[in-house]
Amino acid sequence: MVLDSVGIGSMPDYAAYGDEPSDTLGNIVRRRGLAVPNLCAMGLGNLKPMPGLPAAEHPSAAFGRCALASPGKDTTTGHWEMVGIHLEKPFPLFPDGFPRAILDPLEARTGRSTIGNKAASGTEIIKELGQEHMRTGSPIVYTSADSVFQVAAHEEVIPLWELYKICETAREILRGPDEVGRVIARPFLGEPGSFRRTENRRDFAVPPPKGMLLDQLDRAGVFVYSVGKIFDVFLGRGIRDHVKSKNNADGMSKTAAALEEVPEGLIFTNLVDFDQNFGHRNDVEGYANALEEFDRWLPDFTRRLTTNDLLIITADHGCDPTTASTDHSREYVPLLAFSPSKTGGVDLGTRSTLSDIGQTVAANFSTTISKGTSFFNQIV
């Protein structure tokens, strides 16, 4: 389970990414306080001192933290590293907007001009340009501190099928040095002054290199079921079945349902609200509430686990809502590994890469990936 953006302190190279010192979890605790007793019982408070998050005397899970070995601090980089893909260079960023060499062929091939073309918050840019979009029919193109090309359109102005086609076309154009990590369709509805993004978002990711964890599991005949945006991040590779999620609560509910429906294999879940709704909007209260909601849900879920099940909770990067920036942050991420059949309490230390998680999952299913060091033997 990936708690999207729940970082736990700046990595040493944070300044090279334009970050100020960040600590998504720790700063939320210090700024607002946090009641997450079930995560603390697993060992969350054992990762480092955090006011109000006590270290468990006998943690029920193995605990540690992971660094990112790849350059970058975005969704694709973090999730790819989990499955054994290390980037040599980060995906490109376009903080000043996209060059005409990208937009001209996109407009020519789609028959629609574009507006926007700048780095912006998704909710703010539809507030700013939504009315013009409705008047002109021009899709809103924008980016962020992530390596993303985002296209926003009102569903009653540009139907979903056409918005997705525009994004597919952009994906074809954005190659070579312009190959961003994701092209994202951002549909919305409503009237000026009350626009709202819908749940019909779709991500068009770069195809991951062959041989990563999901490929290896597929070759081994392991059933992989994904919840949330995991399917889009990996273009469905190696995933036998999947379900989208509307929000964290829906993602948690669908993960619990999958536990009952999938007899064996891997369930791979991303809970995106932490990042999308709260981190990028500097909403400390919303972020804290979402963490507490997850913590309240956790006991019922862990009660459903059998002695043969293993739950790994982690994140893909940080997005500290207490800093001036609304961007992702280059942070370590927490690592909790829980099974009802184990006593827990193993200190996994600081792992040098998120690929250690993928290698551990691979070891569980008697296969291997090219990156990472398994901690499987430490937790079984």
C-alpha positions as CSV (number, residue, x, y, z in Angstrom):
1,M,0.0,0.0,0.0
2,V,1.5,3.3,-1.2
3,L,0.5,6.3,0.9
4,D,1.2,8.7,-1.9
5,S,3.6,11.5,-0.7
6,V,3.9,10.5,3.0
7,G,7.6,11.3,3.3
8,I,9.5,11.2,6.6
9,G,12.3,13.7,6.3
10,S,14.6,15.3,3.7
11,M,17.3,13.2,1.9
12,P,20.8,14.7,2.0
13,D,20.5,15.9,-1.6
14,Y,17.2,17.8,-1.1
15,A,18.7,21.2,-2.0
16,A,19.7,20.0,-5.5
17,Y,16.0,19.6,-6.2
18,G,15.1,23.1,-5.1
19,D,13.5,22.0,-1.9
20,E,13.6,23.7,1.4
21,P,14.1,21.3,4.4
22,S,11.0,19.1,4.4
23,D,9.5,16.4,6.6
24,T,5.9,15.7,5.5
25,L,5.0,13.4,8.4
26,G,7.1,15.1,11.1
27,N,6.1,18.6,10.2
28,I,2.4,17.7,10.2
29,V,2.9,16.2,13.7
30,R,4.7,19.4,14.9
31,R,2.3,21.8,13.3
32,R,-1.1,20.2,13.9
33,G,-0.6,17.0,16.0
34,L,-1.6,13.5,14.8
35,A,-3.5,10.7,16.4
36,V,-2.4,7.5,14.6
37,P,-2.2,4.9,17.4
38,N,-2.4,1.9,15.1
39,L,0.5,3.0,12.9
40,C,2.5,3.8,16.0
41,A,1.7,0.2,17.3
42,M,3.3,-1.1,14.1
43,G,6.4,1.0,14.6
44,L,5.8,4.3,12.9
45,G,7.0,6.2,16.0
46,N,10.1,4.1,16.1
47,L,11.4,5.6,12.9
48,K,12.5,8.8,14.5
49,P,11.4,11.0,17.4
50,M,8.2,12.8,16.6
51,P,6.1,14.6,19.3
52,G,3.0,12.7,20.1
53,L,4.0,9.6,18.1
54,P,5.4,7.3,20.7
55,A,7.8,4.6,19.9
56,A,6.3,1.1,20.5
57,E,8.0,-1.0,23.1
58,H,7.1,-4.1,21.0
59,P,6.3,-3.0,17.5
60,S,3.9,-5.3,15.7
61,A,5.6,-4.8,12.3
62,A,9.1,-4.6,11.0
63,F,10.0,-0.9,10.5
64,G,12.5,1.2,8.6
65,R,12.7,3.8,5.9
66,C,13.8,3.9,2.3
67,A,15.8,6.4,0.3
68,L,15.3,7.0,-3.4
69,A,18.3,5.9,-5.4
70,S,17.0,7.4,-8.7
71,P,17.1,11.1,-9.4
72,G,13.7,12.7,-9.1
73,K,10.8,13.1,-6.6
74,D,7.7,12.2,-8.6
75,T,5.1,9.4,-8.8
76,T,6.7,7.6,-11.7
77,T,10.2,7.7,-10.3
78,G,9.1,6.4,-6.9
79,H,6.8,3.6,-8.2
80,W,9.2,2.5,-10.8
81,E,12.0,2.2,-8.3
82,M,9.7,0.0,-6.1
83,V,9.6,-2.5,-8.9
84,G,13.3,-2.4,-9.7
85,I,13.7,0.4,-12.2
86,H,16.4,2.9,-11.5
87,L,16.6,6.1,-13.6
88,E,19.9,7.4,-14.8
89,K,18.5,10.9,-15.2
90,P,15.3,12.5,-14.0
91,F,12.3,13.0,-16.3
92,P,12.3,16.4,-17.9
93,L,10.6,19.4,-16.3
94,F,9.0,22.4,-18.0
95,P,8.6,25.1,-15.3
96,D,8.2,27.8,-17.9
97,G,5.6,25.9,-20.0
98,F,6.1,23.8,-23.1
99,P,7.8,24.9,-26.3
100,R,5.9,25.5,-29.5
101,A,7.8,22.5,-31.0
102,I,5.5,20.4,-28.8
103,L,2.3,22.5,-28.9
104,D,2.2,23.2,-32.6
105,P,2.0,19.6,-33.7
106,L,-0.5,18.8,-30.9
107,E,-2.8,21.6,-32.1
108,A,-2.4,20.6,-35.7
109,R,-3.2,16.9,-35.0
110,T,-6.1,17.6,-32.7
111,G,-7.6,20.5,-34.5
112,R,-7.9,22.5,-31.3
113,S,-5.7,25.4,-30.1
114,T,-4.5,25.3,-26.5
115,I,-4.6,27.8,-23.6
116,G,-2.7,28.0,-20.4
117,N,0.8,26.5,-21.0
118,K,2.3,27.2,-17.6
119,A,3.1,25.6,-14.3
120,A,0.0,25.8,-12.1
121,S,-2.2,24.2,-9.5
122,G,-4.9,22.1,-11.3
123,T,-7.8,23.6,-9.3
124,E,-6.5,27.1,-9.7
125,I,-6.0,26.9,-13.4
126,I,-9.5,25.7,-14.2
127,K,-10.8,28.5,-11.9
128,E,-8.7,31.0,-13.9
129,L,-9.2,29.6,-17.5
130,G,-12.3,27.4,-17.3
131,Q,-14.6,30.1,-18.6
132,E,-12.3,30.9,-21.5
133,H,-12.0,27.2,-22.2
134,M,-15.8,26.8,-22.4
135,R,-16.1,29.8,-24.7
136,T,-13.3,28.8,-27.1
137,G,-13.3,25.0,-26.8
138,S,-9.5,25.2,-26.3
139,P,-8.1,22.6,-23.9
140,I,-6.1,23.9,-20.9
141,V,-2.5,22.7,-21.0
142,Y,-0.4,23.0,-17.9
143,T,2.4,21.3,-15.9
144,S,3.7,21.3,-12.3
145,A,6.9,20.7,-10.5
146,D,6.4,17.1,-11.6
147,S,7.4,15.8,-15.0
148,V,3.8,16.0,-16.3
149,F,1.9,17.3,-19.3
150,Q,-1.7,17.9,-18.1
151,V,-4.8,18.6,-20.2
152,A,-7.9,19.9,-18.5
153,A,-11.2,20.1,-20.3
154,H,-14.9,20.4,-19.3
155,E,-16.7,17.1,-20.0
156,E,-19.6,18.9,-21.7
157,V,-17.2,20.9,-24.0
158,I,-14.7,18.2,-24.9
159,P,-16.1,14.7,-24.3
160,L,-14.0,12.2,-22.4
161,W,-13.1,10.1,-25.5
162,E,-11.8,13.2,-27.2
163,L,-9.8,14.4,-24.2
164,Y,-8.2,11.0,-23.9
165,K,-7.4,11.1,-27.6
166,I,-5.7,14.5,-27.1
167,C,-3.6,13.0,-24.3
168,E,-2.7,10.0,-26.4
169,T,-1.6,12.3,-29.2
170,A,0.5,14.4,-26.7
171,R,2.0,11.1,-25.4
172,E,3.1,10.3,-29.0
173,I,4.7,13.7,-29.4
174,L,6.5,13.9,-26.1
175,R,9.4,11.6,-26.9
176,G,13.2,11.8,-26.6
177,P,14.4,14.7,-24.5
178,D,10.7,15.8,-24.0
179,E,9.5,12.5,-22.7
180,V,7.7,13.5,-19.5
181,G,6.8,10.9,-16.9
182,R,3.1,11.2,-17.4
183,V,0.5,12.8,-19.6
184,I,-2.7,13.3,-17.5
185,A,-6.2,13.9,-18.6
186,R,-7.9,16.2,-16.0
187,P,-11.7,16.5,-16.8
188,F,-14.0,18.8,-14.9
189,L,-17.6,19.8,-14.7
190,G,-19.6,22.7,-13.3
191,E,-20.1,26.4,-14.1
192,P,-17.7,29.4,-13.7
193,G,-17.1,29.9,-10.0
194,S,-18.0,26.4,-9.1
195,F,-15.9,24.1,-11.3
196,R,-15.0,20.7,-9.9
197,R,-12.6,18.0,-11.2
198,T,-14.3,14.7,-11.8
199,E,-13.2,11.1,-11.1
200,N,-12.5,10.4,-14.8
201,R,-8.8,11.3,-14.6
202,R,-6.6,9.1,-16.7
203,D,-2.8,8.9,-16.7
204,F,-0.7,8.0,-19.8
205,A,2.7,6.9,-18.5
206,V,6.0,6.2,-20.2
207,P,6.2,2.4,-20.9
208,P,8.4,0.9,-18.1
209,P,11.5,-1.0,-19.2
210,K,11.1,-4.7,-19.4
211,G,12.1,-7.1,-16.6
212,M,10.6,-5.1,-13.7
213,L,8.8,-6.8,-10.8
214,L,5.4,-7.0,-12.4
215,D,6.9,-8.6,-15.5
216,Q,8.6,-11.2,-13.4
217,L,5.5,-11.9,-11.4
218,D,3.5,-12.3,-14.6
219,R,6.1,-14.8,-15.9
220,A,5.9,-16.7,-12.6
221,G,2.1,-16.9,-13.0
222,V,1.4,-14.6,-10.0
223,F,-1.9,-12.9,-10.0
224,V,-1.5,-9.1,-9.6
225,Y,-4.5,-6.9,-8.8
226,S,-4.1,-3.1,-8.6
227,V,-6.1,-0.5,-6.9
228,G,-6.0,3.2,-7.8
229,K,-3.6,4.7,-10.3
230,I,-1.2,1.8,-10.2
231,F,-2.6,0.4,-13.5
232,D,-1.9,3.7,-15.3
233,V,1.6,4.2,-13.8
234,F,2.6,0.8,-15.3
235,L,0.4,0.8,-18.4
236,G,-1.2,-2.3,-17.0
237,R,1.9,-4.4,-17.5
238,G,1.8,-7.7,-15.6
239,I,-1.5,-6.7,-13.9
240,R,-4.3,-9.3,-14.4
241,D,-7.1,-7.2,-13.0
242,H,-7.6,-3.7,-11.6
243,V,-10.0,-1.2,-10.2
244,K,-9.8,2.6,-10.1
245,S,-10.6,4.5,-6.9
246,K,-12.5,7.8,-6.3
247,N,-10.6,8.8,-3.2
248,N,-8.7,7.3,-0.3
249,A,-11.8,5.9,1.4
250,D,-12.8,4.2,-1.8
251,G,-9.3,2.9,-2.4
252,M,-9.2,1.4,1.1
253,S,-12.6,-0.2,0.7
254,K,-11.6,-1.7,-2.6
255,T,-8.4,-3.0,-1.2
256,A,-10.3,-4.7,1.6
257,A,-12.7,-6.2,-1.0
258,A,-9.8,-7.4,-3.1
259,L,-8.4,-9.2,0.0
260,E,-11.6,-11.3,0.1
261,E,-11.8,-11.8,-3.7
262,V,-8.2,-12.5,-4.7
263,P,-7.2,-15.8,-3.1
264,E,-3.4,-15.4,-3.6
265,G,-1.0,-13.1,-5.4
266,L,-0.1,-9.4,-5.0
267,I,-2.5,-6.5,-4.3
268,F,-0.8,-3.2,-5.2
269,T,-2.7,-0.1,-4.0
270,N,-2.0,3.6,-4.2
271,L,-3.9,6.1,-2.0
272,V,-3.6,9.4,-3.8
273,D,-5.5,11.9,-1.7
274,F,-2.6,12.6,0.6
275,D,-0.7,14.0,-2.4
276,Q,-3.3,15.2,-4.8
277,N,-5.8,16.8,-2.4
278,F,-3.7,17.9,0.5
279,G,0.1,18.0,-0.1
280,H,-0.1,20.0,-3.3
281,R,-2.6,22.4,-1.7
282,N,-0.6,22.9,1.5
283,D,-3.7,21.7,3.4
284,V,-2.1,20.5,6.7
285,E,-5.5,19.8,8.4
286,G,-6.8,17.8,5.4
287,Y,-3.5,15.8,5.2
288,A,-3.7,15.0,9.0
289,N,-7.3,14.0,8.8
290,A,-6.5,11.7,5.9
291,L,-3.7,10.0,7.9
292,E,-6.0,9.6,10.8
293,E,-8.8,8.1,8.6
294,F,-6.3,5.6,7.3
295,D,-5.2,4.7,10.8
296,R,-8.8,4.1,11.9
297,W,-9.4,1.8,9.0
298,L,-6.2,-0.2,9.6
299,P,-7.3,-2.5,12.4
300,D,-10.3,-3.9,10.6
301,F,-8.1,-4.6,7.5
302,T,-5.3,-6.2,9.5
303,R,-7.8,-8.5,11.2
304,R,-8.7,-9.9,7.8
305,L,-5.2,-10.9,7.1
306,T,-4.3,-14.6,7.4
307,T,-1.0,-15.9,8.7
308,N,0.2,-16.3,5.1
309,D,-0.4,-12.6,4.3
310,L,2.1,-9.8,4.4
311,L,1.2,-6.1,4.4
312,I,3.8,-3.5,3.3
313,I,3.0,0.2,3.9
314,T,5.3,2.8,2.2
315,A,5.3,5.9,0.1
316,D,6.8,7.1,-3.2
317,H,8.2,10.6,-2.2
318,G,7.2,13.5,0.0
319,C,4.9,16.5,-0.4
320,D,5.3,18.6,2.8
321,P,2.1,20.7,3.2
322,T,3.8,22.9,5.8
323,T,6.4,24.4,3.5
324,A,5.9,27.4,1.2
325,S,6.3,25.1,-1.8
326,T,3.3,23.1,-3.2
327,D,5.7,20.7,-5.0
328,H,6.8,17.2,-4.2
329,S,9.8,17.0,-1.8
330,R,12.9,14.8,-2.0
331,E,12.3,12.7,1.2
332,Y,12.9,9.3,2.7
333,V,9.7,7.3,3.0
334,P,8.5,5.0,5.8
335,L,8.5,1.3,5.6
336,L,6.3,-1.0,7.7
337,A,6.0,-4.7,7.0
338,F,3.3,-6.6,9.0
339,S,2.1,-10.2,9.1
340,P,-0.2,-11.7,11.7
341,S,2.1,-14.7,12.0
342,K,5.2,-12.7,13.0
343,T,6.0,-10.9,16.2
344,G,7.4,-7.8,14.5
345,G,9.9,-5.5,16.0
346,V,12.6,-6.0,13.4
347,D,14.5,-2.7,12.7
348,L,15.0,-2.7,8.9
349,G,17.1,0.4,9.2
350,T,17.6,2.9,6.3
351,R,17.3,1.1,3.0
352,S,19.3,2.5,0.1
353,T,16.5,2.1,-2.4
354,L,12.8,1.5,-2.7
355,S,13.7,-1.5,-4.9
356,D,14.4,-3.4,-1.6
357,I,10.6,-3.6,-1.4
358,G,10.2,-5.0,-4.9
359,Q,13.1,-7.5,-4.3
360,T,11.3,-8.6,-1.1
361,V,8.0,-9.2,-2.9
362,A,9.9,-11.0,-5.6
363,A,11.6,-13.3,-3.1
364,N,8.2,-14.1,-1.6
365,F,7.1,-15.4,-5.0
366,S,10.4,-17.2,-5.7
367,T,11.6,-14.8,-8.4
368,T,14.0,-11.9,-8.5
369,I,14.6,-8.4,-10.0
370,S,17.7,-6.7,-11.1
371,K,17.8,-4.1,-8.3
372,G,17.4,-4.0,-4.5
373,T,18.3,-6.2,-1.5
374,S,15.5,-8.3,-0.1
375,F,14.6,-8.1,3.6
376,F,12.4,-11.2,3.2
377,N,14.5,-13.4,5.4
378,Q,14.4,-10.7,8.2
379,I,10.6,-10.8,8.4
380,V,9.7,-14.5,7.9
